[in-house]
Amino acid sequence: MKTFGRVDILVNNAGVGYLFGPLLEMTQERWDTTLGVNLRGCFFALKHVARQMVKQGPQGEWGAGRIVSIASRAAKSGSAYTSAYVASKHGLVGLTRSAAVELGPQRINVNAVCPNHVTTGLGSWQNDFMAKQRGLSVEDYLAAMRGRIPLGRVGVPEDTANAVAFLCSGEANYITGEAMNVSGGEE
């Protein structure tokens, strides 16, 4: 606000995706940390930015603002060793849909992007962890993953960034409350 005088876009992109482990061994601390960052943090960012967007009001056909949260394909399914992560991402999609209903009359579009696996630094840790849990090499684990993805590759950061850019553009004026897969066709 100090620099630009208004806020038009929020991308909720903070997340904890490394506190994995068997459900029966999940500690309250790991659970609370994961939900605290992935869901609670996104809620408060959304709440305070939306409050500012409402105060500013709409700007022409573009509306009063865009809010995009980075959920996950895990928001639409479950997987072993990821109970807190999956719960937080399911919650984020629910928050997105509820916020879209409440903020639609103020012309604020609220959506989520649900990428499948992206091998960043965190993604590399996830590859190592999941391969070990399944008794596979990382190479075999990634080959199996690519085999489940119709486009035959894991995601790259630009795939997610392009979806976010689209949802923040004027071309997405009539899209709100959606959880867009960015998954190469993986269900």
N, CA and C of each residue as an Amber inpcrd file, in Angstrom:
protein
   561
   0.8370000  -1.1900000   0.0000000   0.0000000   0.0000000   0.0000000
   0.8730000   1.2400000   0.0000000   1.9430000   1.1750000   0.7760000
   2.8370000   2.3170000   0.8850000   3.4790000   2.6350000  -0.4680000
   3.8550000   1.6190000  -1.2100000   4.5420000   1.8160000  -2.4810000
   3.5830000   2.1160000  -3.6250000   2.4840000   1.3350000  -3.7420000
   1.6140000   1.4410000  -4.9110000   0.2530000   2.0720000  -4.6250000
  -0.1110000   2.2180000  -3.3760000  -1.3720000   2.8550000  -3.0360000
  -2.5870000   1.9460000  -3.1040000  -2.4320000   0.7320000  -3.5720000
  -3.5300000  -0.2270000  -3.6440000  -2.9520000  -1.6310000  -3.8060000
  -3.7970000  -2.6200000  -3.5930000  -3.4000000  -4.0010000  -3.8250000
  -4.4500000  -4.6240000  -4.7330000  -4.0000000  -5.2440000  -5.7960000
  -4.9080000  -5.8140000  -6.7830000  -4.8600000  -7.3360000  -6.8480000
  -3.7420000  -7.9200000  -6.4230000  -3.5500000  -9.3700000  -6.5470000
  -2.9020000  -9.9070000  -5.2830000  -3.4280000 -11.0250000  -4.8150000
  -2.7770000 -11.7990000  -3.7680000  -2.5540000 -13.1970000  -4.3100000
  -1.3300000 -13.6880000  -4.2140000  -1.0330000 -15.0900000  -4.5000000
  -0.5770000 -15.7150000  -3.1840000  -1.4110000 -16.5790000  -2.6410000
  -1.0920000 -17.3180000  -1.4190000  -0.1970000 -18.4850000  -1.8030000
   1.1110000 -18.3470000  -1.5670000   2.0460000 -19.3690000  -2.0330000
   2.9700000 -19.8690000  -0.9300000   2.6380000 -19.6300000   0.3160000
   3.4430000 -20.1990000   1.3990000   2.9460000 -21.6020000   1.6690000
   3.8550000 -22.4970000   1.9860000   3.4020000 -23.8490000   2.2620000
   4.4540000 -24.6890000   2.9490000   3.9740000 -25.6500000   3.7120000
   4.8250000 -26.6500000   4.3560000   4.5000000 -27.9750000   3.6910000
   5.4900000 -28.5650000   3.0550000   5.2930000 -29.8510000   2.3880000
   6.4020000 -30.8220000   2.7020000   6.9380000 -30.7420000   3.9130000
   8.0410000 -31.6280000   4.2750000   7.8230000 -32.3260000   5.6120000
   6.6860000 -32.1470000   6.2290000   6.4050000 -32.8030000   7.5110000
   5.5500000 -34.0420000   7.2640000   6.0670000 -34.9200000   6.4320000
   5.3730000 -36.1420000   6.0690000   5.7480000 -37.2570000   7.0380000
   4.9300000 -38.2690000   7.0450000   5.1930000 -39.4520000   7.8390000
   3.9300000 -40.2560000   8.0130000   4.0520000 -41.4460000   8.5520000
   2.8780000 -42.2930000   8.7490000   1.8290000 -41.6070000   9.6280000
   0.5720000 -41.7860000   9.2710000  -0.5420000 -41.1930000   9.9950000
  -0.4830000 -41.5200000  11.4870000  -0.1810000 -42.7540000  11.8290000
  -0.1780000 -43.1680000  13.2240000   0.9930000 -42.5920000  14.0120000
   1.9290000 -41.9720000  13.3100000   3.0650000 -41.3350000  13.9730000
   3.0240000 -39.8040000  13.8770000   1.9640000 -39.2610000  13.2890000
   1.8430000 -37.8140000  13.1270000   1.7050000 -37.1660000  14.5030000
   2.5650000 -36.2190000  14.7800000   2.5000000 -35.5220000  16.0650000
   1.5990000 -34.3000000  15.9430000   1.1160000 -33.8460000  17.0730000
   0.3030000 -32.6320000  17.0820000   1.1180000 -31.4570000  16.5840000
   2.3820000 -31.3920000  16.9380000   3.2330000 -30.2850000  16.5050000
   3.3560000 -30.2390000  14.9810000   3.6040000 -31.3850000  14.3590000
   3.7100000 -31.4240000  12.8890000   2.3680000 -31.0810000  12.2390000
   1.2880000 -31.6310000  12.8010000  -0.0580000 -31.3410000  12.2850000
  -0.3400000 -29.8450000  12.3630000  -0.1310000 -29.2710000  13.5500000
  -0.4270000 -27.8520000  13.7570000   0.4430000 -26.9540000  12.8860000
   1.7100000 -27.2940000  12.7240000   2.5950000 -26.4970000  11.8670000
   2.1080000 -26.5130000  10.4270000   1.7840000 -27.6860000   9.9280000
   1.3400000 -27.8150000   8.5340000   0.0420000 -27.0430000   8.2970000
  -0.9560000 -27.2570000   9.1570000  -2.2160000 -26.5380000   8.9720000
  -2.0650000 -25.0560000   9.2700000  -1.1720000 -24.7060000  10.1830000
  -0.9430000 -23.3070000  10.5060000  -0.4090000 -22.5140000   9.3290000
   0.5350000 -23.0850000   8.6140000   1.1050000 -22.3900000   7.4520000
   0.1790000 -22.5230000   6.2430000  -0.1880000 -23.7590000   5.9090000
  -0.8990000 -24.0220000   4.6540000  -2.3370000 -23.5260000   4.6320000
  -2.9910000 -23.4720000   5.7830000  -4.3950000 -23.0780000   5.7970000
  -4.6160000 -21.7940000   6.5960000  -4.1650000 -21.7710000   7.8290000
  -4.3680000 -20.5860000   8.6650000  -3.6710000 -19.3530000   8.0770000
  -2.4390000 -19.5250000   7.6500000  -1.6990000 -18.4100000   7.0550000
  -2.3900000 -17.8700000   5.8160000  -2.8790000 -18.7830000   4.9570000
  -3.5950000 -18.3500000   3.7550000  -4.8920000 -17.6470000   4.1140000
  -5.5860000 -18.1460000   5.1410000  -6.8280000 -17.4990000   5.5720000
  -6.5670000 -16.0470000   5.9620000  -5.5680000 -15.8090000   6.8080000
  -5.3440000 -14.4390000   7.2790000  -4.8480000 -13.5230000   6.1600000
  -4.0090000 -14.0230000   5.2670000  -3.5910000 -13.2020000   4.1310000
  -4.8070000 -12.8470000   3.2690000  -5.6340000 -13.8500000   2.9720000
  -6.8400000 -13.6170000   2.1760000  -7.7550000 -12.6070000   2.8590000
  -8.0070000 -12.7900000   4.1350000  -8.9090000 -11.9070000   4.8760000
  -8.4510000 -10.4520000   4.8160000  -7.1810000 -10.2200000   5.1060000
  -6.7090000  -8.8340000   5.1900000  -6.5570000  -8.1830000   3.8250000
  -6.1300000  -8.9470000   2.8340000  -6.0330000  -8.3850000   1.4840000
  -7.4370000  -8.1360000   0.9240000  -8.3530000  -9.0580000   1.1390000
  -9.7270000  -8.8600000   0.6530000 -10.3600000  -7.6340000   1.2980000
 -10.0890000  -7.4160000   2.5600000 -10.6110000  -6.2240000   3.2440000
 -10.1290000  -4.9590000   2.5170000  -8.8720000  -4.9310000   2.1350000
  -8.3240000  -3.7840000   1.4060000  -8.9440000  -3.6760000   0.0160000
  -9.1260000  -4.8050000  -0.6530000  -9.7330000  -4.7840000  -1.9870000
 -11.1610000  -4.2470000  -1.9370000 -11.9200000  -4.6590000  -0.9270000
 -13.2880000  -4.1590000  -0.7640000 -13.2620000  -2.6490000  -0.5460000
 -12.3580000  -2.1990000   0.2820000 -12.2220000  -0.7610000   0.5700000
 -11.8940000   0.0250000  -0.7070000 -11.0410000  -0.5220000  -1.5490000
 -10.6440000   0.1500000  -2.7930000 -11.7780000   0.1860000  -3.8090000
 -12.5530000  -0.8920000  -3.8590000 -13.6320000  -1.0110000  -4.8260000
 -13.1400000  -1.4550000  -6.1900000 -14.0850000  -1.7570000  -7.0820000
 -13.7460000  -2.2540000  -8.4150000 -13.0590000  -1.2070000  -9.2920000
 -12.2600000  -1.6980000 -10.2170000 -11.6410000  -0.8570000 -11.2420000
 -12.1190000  -1.3520000 -12.5940000 -13.1590000  -0.7820000 -13.1140000
 -13.6760000  -1.1510000 -14.4280000 -14.0970000  -2.6100000 -14.5030000
 -13.9600000  -3.1850000 -15.6790000 -14.3710000  -4.5660000 -15.9020000
 -13.5070000  -5.5580000 -15.1310000 -12.3080000  -5.1590000 -14.7480000
 -11.3640000  -6.0540000 -14.0800000 -11.8230000  -6.4150000 -12.6870000
 -12.6280000  -5.6040000 -12.0470000 -13.1290000  -5.8950000 -10.7100000
 -12.2590000  -5.2910000  -9.6350000 -12.4700000  -5.7510000  -8.4080000
 -11.7510000  -5.1920000  -7.2650000 -10.4640000  -5.9390000  -6.9480000
 -10.2860000  -7.1100000  -7.5100000  -9.0410000  -7.8250000  -7.2600000
  -9.1200000  -9.2960000  -7.5630000  -7.9540000  -9.9080000  -7.4630000
  -7.7980000 -11.3410000  -7.7240000  -7.0410000 -11.9550000  -6.5490000
  -7.5400000 -13.0910000  -6.0770000  -6.8620000 -13.8620000  -5.0480000
  -6.7010000 -15.2760000  -5.5880000  -5.4720000 -15.7530000  -5.6110000
  -5.1800000 -17.1080000  -6.0780000  -4.3440000 -17.8000000  -5.0110000
  -4.8310000 -18.9330000  -4.5560000  -4.0910000 -19.7260000  -3.5760000
  -3.4880000 -20.9400000  -4.2600000  -2.2650000 -21.2560000  -3.8830000
  -1.6170000 -22.4450000  -4.4290000  -2.0030000 -23.6160000  -3.5390000
  -2.9080000 -24.4350000  -4.0450000  -3.3260000 -25.6330000  -3.3180000
  -2.4270000 -26.7690000  -3.8010000  -2.9880000 -27.8140000  -4.3000000
  -2.2220000 -28.9690000  -4.7520000  -3.1990000 -29.9590000  -5.3520000
  -2.7050000 -30.8170000  -6.1960000  -3.5370000 -31.9180000  -6.6520000
  -3.9340000 -32.7590000  -5.4450000  -3.1200000 -32.7060000  -4.3870000
  -3.4370000 -33.4010000  -3.1370000  -4.7060000 -32.8590000  -2.4920000
  -5.1890000 -31.7040000  -2.9340000  -6.4350000 -31.1490000  -2.4210000
  -7.6450000 -31.9110000  -2.9450000  -7.4130000 -32.7980000  -3.8840000
  -8.5130000 -33.5120000  -4.5130000  -8.4000000 -35.0240000  -4.3610000
  -7.4220000 -35.4690000  -3.6070000  -7.2250000 -36.9010000  -3.4100000
  -6.4750000 -37.1000000  -2.1000000  -6.1810000 -38.3040000  -1.7800000
  -5.3860000 -38.6130000  -0.5990000  -4.1540000 -39.3970000  -0.9970000
  -3.1810000 -39.4260000  -0.1230000  -1.9990000 -40.2530000  -0.3660000
  -1.3650000 -40.6190000   0.9710000  -0.6830000 -41.7170000   0.9900000
  -0.0290000 -42.1820000   2.2060000   1.0540000 -41.1990000   2.6350000
   1.2260000 -41.0720000   3.9350000   2.3030000 -40.2880000   4.5670000
   2.1050000 -38.7760000   4.4920000   0.9650000 -38.3190000   4.0080000
   0.7670000 -36.8830000   3.8010000  -0.5210000 -36.3620000   4.4320000
  -0.9630000 -36.9610000   5.5150000  -2.2880000 -36.6410000   6.0620000
  -2.4710000 -35.1610000   6.3810000  -1.5340000 -34.5510000   7.0600000
  -1.6770000 -33.1310000   7.4150000  -1.6350000 -32.2520000   6.1640000
  -0.7210000 -32.5460000   5.2730000  -0.6020000 -31.7780000   4.0340000
  -1.8970000 -31.8640000   3.2260000  -2.3950000 -33.0810000   3.0320000
  -3.6140000 -33.2780000   2.2530000  -4.7950000 -32.5760000   2.9220000
  -4.9170000 -32.7050000   4.2360000  -6.0080000 -32.0380000   4.9510000
  -5.9290000 -30.5270000   4.7790000  -4.7280000 -29.9680000   4.8600000
  -4.5810000 -28.5180000   4.7250000  -4.9450000 -28.0510000   3.3210000
  -4.5820000 -28.8190000   2.3120000  -4.8670000 -28.4160000   0.9320000
  -6.3430000 -28.6140000   0.5910000  -6.9860000 -29.6640000   1.1350000
  -8.4380000 -29.7900000   0.9830000  -9.1240000 -28.5740000   1.6190000
  -8.6620000 -28.1910000   2.8050000  -9.2180000 -27.0310000   3.4870000
  -9.0340000 -25.7550000   2.6890000  -7.8920000 -25.6190000   2.0290000
  -7.6230000 -24.4250000   1.2380000  -8.5860000 -24.3210000   0.0560000
  -8.9250000 -25.4400000  -0.5560000  -9.9040000 -25.4110000  -1.6410000
 -11.2760000 -25.0250000  -1.0900000 -11.6530000 -25.5300000   0.0750000
 -12.9140000 -25.1350000   0.6930000 -12.9500000 -23.6620000   1.0320000
 -11.8420000 -23.1540000   1.5710000 -11.7360000 -21.7220000   1.8700000
 -11.8780000 -20.9060000   0.5960000 -11.2350000 -21.3390000  -0.4670000
 -11.3130000 -20.6490000  -1.7630000 -12.7510000 -20.5640000  -2.2450000
 -13.4490000 -21.6720000  -2.1910000 -14.8250000 -21.6950000  -2.7010000
 -15.7520000 -20.8340000  -1.8450000 -15.5770000 -20.8940000  -0.5310000
 -16.4130000 -20.0590000   0.3480000 -16.1080000 -18.5770000   0.1620000
 -14.8260000 -18.2350000   0.0690000 -14.4400000 -16.8350000  -0.1260000
 -14.9570000 -16.3080000  -1.4610000 -14.9620000 -17.1510000  -2.4820000
 -15.4740000 -16.7190000  -3.7880000 -16.9480000 -16.3460000  -3.7010000
 -17.7180000 -17.1130000  -2.9390000 -19.1390000 -16.8250000  -2.7830000
 -19.3330000 -15.5130000  -2.0230000 -18.5870000 -15.3310000  -0.9430000
 -18.7370000 -14.1090000  -0.1380000 -18.2060000 -12.8690000  -0.8220000
 -17.1110000 -13.0110000  -1.5510000 -16.4510000 -11.8320000  -2.1180000
 -16.8740000 -11.5380000  -3.5570000 -17.6030000 -12.4520000  -4.1720000
 -18.0870000 -12.2260000  -5.5330000 -18.8810000 -10.9380000  -5.6840000
 -19.8120000 -10.6450000  -4.7750000 -20.5660000  -9.3990000  -4.9170000
 -19.6860000  -8.1370000  -4.8780000 -18.5060000  -8.2370000  -4.2770000
 -17.5710000  -7.1080000  -4.2740000 -16.6400000  -7.1500000  -5.4910000
 -16.9100000  -8.1120000  -6.3920000 -16.1430000  -8.2810000  -7.6420000
 -14.6870000  -8.6410000  -7.3830000 -14.4840000  -9.5190000  -6.4080000
 -13.1700000 -10.0950000  -6.1360000 -13.2280000 -11.5560000  -6.5670000
 -12.3670000 -11.9290000  -7.4990000 -12.2890000 -13.3070000  -7.9600000
 -11.3250000 -14.0740000  -7.0610000 -11.7610000 -15.2450000  -6.5950000
 -10.9580000 -16.0650000  -5.6950000 -10.8760000 -17.4720000  -6.2830000
  -9.6730000 -17.9140000  -6.5580000  -9.4600000 -19.2290000  -7.1590000
  -8.2600000 -19.9070000  -6.5190000  -8.1020000 -21.1750000  -6.8410000
  -6.9290000 -21.9420000  -6.4060000  -6.3350000 -22.6360000  -7.6240000
  -5.0580000 -22.8820000  -7.5540000  -4.3510000 -23.6600000  -8.5580000
  -3.8720000 -24.9220000  -7.8600000  -4.0650000 -26.0600000  -8.5270000
  -3.7340000 -27.3610000  -7.9350000  -2.6940000 -28.0820000  -8.7800000
  -1.4180000 -27.7360000  -8.5950000  -0.3840000 -28.4260000  -9.3630000
  -0.1210000 -29.8230000  -8.8050000   0.3120000 -30.7140000  -9.6810000
   0.8180000 -31.9790000  -9.1740000   2.2820000 -31.7690000  -8.8130000
   3.0530000 -32.7770000  -8.7530000   4.4180000 -32.6600000  -8.2480000
   5.2850000 -31.7490000  -9.1280000   6.0090000 -30.8680000  -8.4740000
   6.9920000 -30.0070000  -9.1280000   8.3130000 -30.2280000  -8.3950000
   9.3440000 -30.6290000  -9.1390000  10.6240000 -30.9100000  -8.4940000
  11.4310000 -29.6280000  -8.3320000  11.1450000 -28.9440000  -7.2320000
  11.9490000 -27.8130000  -6.7730000  12.8490000 -28.3640000  -5.6690000
  13.4360000 -27.5110000  -4.8560000  14.2210000 -28.0010000  -3.7250000
  13.3740000 -28.8410000  -2.7980000  12.1740000 -28.3540000  -2.4570000
  11.2470000 -29.1090000  -1.6180000  10.8000000 -30.3720000  -2.3360000
  10.5330000 -30.2600000  -3.6140000  10.1150000 -31.4220000  -4.3950000
  11.1720000 -32.5100000  -4.4250000  12.4300000 -32.1300000  -4.4310000
  13.5110000 -33.1180000  -4.3840000  13.4860000 -33.8760000  -3.0660000
  13.2460000 -33.1420000  -1.9580000  13.1320000 -33.8090000  -0.6620000
  11.9640000 -34.7920000  -0.6840000  10.8250000 -34.3690000  -1.2590000
   9.6560000 -35.2370000  -1.3450000   9.9530000 -36.4800000  -2.1820000
  10.6760000 -36.3030000  -3.2860000  11.0560000 -37.4550000  -4.1130000
  11.8580000 -38.4580000  -3.2950000  12.8520000 -37.9650000  -2.5720000
  13.6900000 -38.8410000  -1.7490000  12.8500000 -39.5600000  -0.6960000
  12.0000000 -38.8170000   0.0060000  11.1820000 -39.3850000   1.0690000
  10.2360000 -40.4530000   0.5230000   9.4900000 -40.1190000  -0.5210000
   8.5000000 -41.0550000  -1.0600000   9.1550000 -42.2740000  -1.6910000
  10.2670000 -42.0910000  -2.3640000  10.9750000 -43.2360000  -2.9440000
  11.4100000 -44.1900000  -1.8380000  11.9650000 -43.6510000  -0.7710000
  12.4090000 -44.4720000   0.3590000  11.2300000 -45.2220000   0.9720000
  10.0870000 -44.5380000   1.1660000   8.9090000 -45.1790000   1.7520000
   8.4090000 -46.3340000   0.8990000   8.6120000 -46.2460000  -0.3900000
   8.1220000 -47.2750000  -1.3110000   9.2010000 -48.2920000  -1.6930000
  10.4050000 -48.1190000  -1.1400000  11.4930000 -49.0490000  -1.4510000
  11.9940000 -48.9400000  -2.8720000  11.9440000 -47.7340000  -3.4250000
  12.3710000 -47.4900000  -4.8050000  13.5490000 -46.5340000  -4.8370000
  14.2650000 -46.5440000  -5.9400000  15.2440000 -45.4810000  -6.1750000
  14.4610000 -44.2430000  -6.5760000  15.0690000 -43.0780000  -6.4380000
  14.4080000 -41.8410000  -6.8570000  14.0900000 -41.9040000  -8.3460000
  14.9980000 -42.4500000  -9.1320000  14.7730000 -42.5520000 -10.5750000
  13.5450000 -43.4110000 -10.8790000  13.4110000 -44.5560000 -10.1870000
  12.2520000 -45.4220000 -10.4100000  10.9620000 -44.7630000  -9.9050000
  11.0580000 -44.0680000  -8.7880000   9.8920000 -43.3550000  -8.2670000
   9.4160000 -42.3050000  -9.2760000  10.3430000 -41.5130000  -9.8160000
   9.9740000 -40.4840000 -10.8000000   9.4570000 -41.1080000 -12.0940000
  10.0250000 -42.2360000 -12.5130000   9.5430000 -42.9190000 -13.7190000
   8.0990000 -43.3800000 -13.5200000   7.7930000 -43.9180000 -12.3400000
   6.4170000 -44.3390000 -12.0490000   5.4830000 -43.1310000 -12.0440000
   5.9510000 -42.0210000 -11.4880000   5.1300000 -40.8080000 -11.4750000
   4.8510000 -40.3350000 -12.8940000   5.8710000 -40.2730000 -13.7190000
   5.6750000 -39.8400000 -15.1070000   4.7090000 -40.7680000 -15.8440000
   4.7310000 -42.0550000 -15.4880000   3.8390000 -43.0260000 -16.1060000
   2.3710000 -42.7820000 -15.7840000   2.0760000 -42.1070000 -14.6700000
   0.6900000 -41.7990000 -14.2880000   0.1970000 -40.4820000 -14.8940000
   1.0960000 -39.7210000 -15.4740000   0.7500000 -38.3910000 -16.0010000
   0.5970000 -38.4900000 -17.5170000  -0.6000000 -38.2520000 -18.0460000
  -0.8030000 -38.3860000 -19.4800000   0.1940000 -37.6050000 -20.3350000
   0.6260000 -36.4260000 -19.8910000   1.6000000 -35.6720000 -20.6890000
   3.0320000 -36.1670000 -20.4810000   3.2360000 -37.1380000 -19.5770000
   4.5060000 -37.8350000 -19.4730000   5.6470000 -37.1040000 -18.7870000
   5.3410000 -36.0590000 -18.0250000   6.3990000 -35.3440000 -17.3060000
   5.8380000 -34.7620000 -16.0260000   6.7250000 -34.4950000 -15.0780000
   6.2990000 -33.7900000 -13.8710000   6.2390000 -32.3030000 -14.1920000
   5.5840000 -31.5640000 -13.3270000   5.4290000 -30.1320000 -13.5540000
   6.7120000 -29.3610000 -13.3290000   6.7540000 -28.1870000 -13.9150000
   7.8530000 -27.2350000 -13.6910000   7.2110000 -25.9600000 -13.1310000
   7.9840000 -25.1400000 -12.4300000   7.4050000 -23.9330000 -11.8180000
   6.6280000 -23.0580000 -12.8000000   7.0690000 -22.9790000 -14.0300000
   6.3940000 -22.1340000 -15.0170000   4.9700000 -22.5980000 -15.3050000
   4.7060000 -23.9040000 -15.1780000   3.3410000 -24.3990000 -15.3920000
   2.3860000 -23.7550000 -14.3950000   2.7820000 -23.7400000 -13.1400000
   1.9580000 -23.1400000 -12.0920000   1.8830000 -21.6250000 -12.2780000
   3.0160000 -21.0010000 -12.5550000   3.0520000 -19.5480000 -12.7310000
   2.1490000 -19.1080000 -13.8770000   2.1220000 -19.8560000 -14.9690000
   1.2730000 -19.4990000 -16.1070000  -0.2050000 -19.5890000 -15.7560000
  -0.5820000 -20.5940000 -14.9720000  -1.9800000 -20.7150000 -14.5430000
  -2.3620000 -19.5530000 -13.6390000  -1.4770000 -19.1870000 -12.7290000
  -1.7380000 -18.0480000 -11.8420000  -1.8670000 -16.7650000 -12.6590000
  -0.9570000 -16.5650000 -13.5980000  -1.0110000 -15.3510000 -14.4310000
  -2.3370000 -15.2840000 -15.1880000  -2.7910000 -16.4080000 -15.7060000
  -4.0810000 -16.4310000 -16.3990000  -5.2100000 -16.0260000 -15.4550000
  -5.2520000 -16.6360000 -14.2580000  -6.3410000 -16.3450000 -13.3170000
  -6.3120000 -14.9010000 -12.8160000  -5.1510000 -14.2580000 -12.8960000
  -5.0310000 -12.8570000 -12.4910000  -5.2670000 -11.8910000 -13.6460000
  -5.4810000 -12.4250000 -14.8310000  -5.6500000 -11.5750000 -16.0130000
  -7.1180000 -11.2460000 -16.2540000  -7.3470000 -10.3080000 -17.1580000
  -8.6910000  -9.9480000 -17.5740000  -9.3970000 -11.0660000 -18.3070000
  -8.6520000 -12.0320000 -18.8220000  -9.2630000 -13.1640000 -19.5230000
  -9.9980000 -14.0920000 -18.5610000  -9.7760000 -13.9140000 -17.2690000
 -10.4050000 -14.7750000 -16.2620000 -11.4790000 -14.0220000 -15.4710000
 -12.0500000 -12.9840000 -16.0690000 -13.0500000 -12.1630000 -15.3670000
 -14.2410000 -12.9470000 -14.8450000 -14.6000000 -14.0350000 -15.5140000
 -15.8010000 -14.7770000 -15.1370000 -15.4590000 -16.1220000 -14.4910000
 -14.2670000 -16.2200000 -13.9310000 -13.8420000 -17.4480000 -13.2640000
 -13.6020000 -17.1310000 -11.7960000 -14.3620000 -17.7880000 -10.9320000
 -14.1610000 -17.6420000  -9.4950000 -14.6470000 -18.9030000  -8.8010000
 -14.0450000 -19.2140000  -7.6670000 -14.4240000 -20.3950000  -6.9020000
 -13.8970000 -21.6930000  -7.4650000 -12.9480000 -21.6100000  -8.3660000
 -12.4270000 -22.8110000  -9.0260000 -11.1270000 -23.2810000  -8.3920000
 -10.8780000 -24.5690000  -8.5270000  -9.6150000 -25.1860000  -8.1190000
  -9.0500000 -25.8500000  -9.3690000  -8.2480000 -25.0900000 -10.1150000
  -7.7520000 -25.4890000 -11.4280000  -6.5780000 -26.4710000 -11.3120000
  -6.7580000 -27.6550000 -11.8960000  -5.6440000 -28.5980000 -11.9460000
  -4.5840000 -28.1030000 -12.9140000  -3.3450000 -28.2450000 -12.5210000
  -2.1890000 -28.0000000 -13.3830000  -1.3300000 -29.2460000 -13.1900000
  -1.7470000 -30.3090000 -13.8980000  -1.2500000 -31.6320000 -13.5400000
  -0.8670000 -32.5160000 -14.7120000  -0.8060000 -31.9690000 -15.8980000
  -0.4810000 -32.8000000 -17.0450000  -1.5290000 -33.8660000 -17.3290000
  -2.7240000 -33.6860000 -16.7510000  -3.8090000 -34.6390000 -16.9520000
  -3.9180000 -35.6860000 -15.8620000  -3.0160000 -35.6690000 -14.8770000
  -3.0890000 -36.6460000 -13.7970000  -4.3210000 -36.3750000 -12.9530000
  -5.0940000 -37.4050000 -12.6920000  -6.2990000 -37.2700000 -11.8730000
  -5.9640000 -37.3720000 -10.4110000
